[in-house]
Amino acid sequence: MKQTGYKTGALPLIGHGLPCIFDEKLLEFDSIFGGTGNEWVTLKISSKDVRRLNHIVASLF
């Protein structure tokens, strides 16, 4: 929390402004689920949009 401002498990999939490592295997799925910034809310989003909307610094294959 100290580093990002988010509670553990609540880091949003997009919109956080942090560099990201993206696992290309996620593209096998149309949608993925993840954090929103609120530990009680989950986001369903296109895996392609997660890649497009983040600052990807490395990809895993």
C-alpha positions in Angstrom: 0.0 0.0 0.0 2.9 2.3 0.8 4.3 2.1 -2.8 1.0 2.3 -4.8 -1.6 3.7 -2.5 -3.8 0.6 -3.0 -4.6 -2.2 -0.5 -3.2 -5.6 -1.2 -5.3 -7.3 -3.9 -7.0 -4.0 -5.0 -4.4 -2.7 -7.6 -6.4 -1.9 -10.7 -5.7 -3.6 -14.0 -5.6 -0.3 -15.8 -5.3 3.4 -15.0 -2.7 3.1 -12.3 0.2 4.7 -14.2 2.7 2.0 -13.2 5.0 0.1 -15.6 3.6 -3.4 -16.3 4.8 -6.9 -17.3 2.2 -8.5 -19.5 1.7 -12.3 -19.9 0.8 -12.8 -23.5 -1.0 -16.0 -22.6 -3.8 -13.8 -21.3 -4.7 -13.0 -24.9 -6.0 -16.6 -25.2 -9.0 -15.3 -23.2 -11.6 -12.8 -24.5 -12.0 -11.3 -21.1 -10.1 -11.4 -17.8 -11.1 -10.3 -14.3 -9.0 -8.2 -11.9 -8.7 -5.3 -9.5 -10.4 -2.0 -9.8 -8.7 -0.1 -6.9 -11.5 -1.2 -4.6 -11.0 -4.5 -2.8 -14.7 -5.2 -3.0 -15.2 -4.6 -6.8 -13.9 -6.7 -9.7 -13.4 -5.6 -13.3 -14.2 -7.7 -16.3 -12.2 -6.4 -19.3 -10.9 -7.5 -22.7 -7.4 -9.0 -22.4 -6.5 -6.9 -25.5 -7.6 -3.7 -23.7 -5.5 -4.5 -20.7 -2.5 -4.7 -22.9 -3.5 -1.6 -24.9 -4.3 0.6 -21.9 -1.2 -0.1 -19.8 2.5 0.9 -20.1 3.9 -2.5 -20.9 7.7 -2.6 -20.2 8.1 -6.4 -20.8 6.0 -9.3 -22.1 6.1 -12.9 -21.1 5.4 -15.5 -23.8 
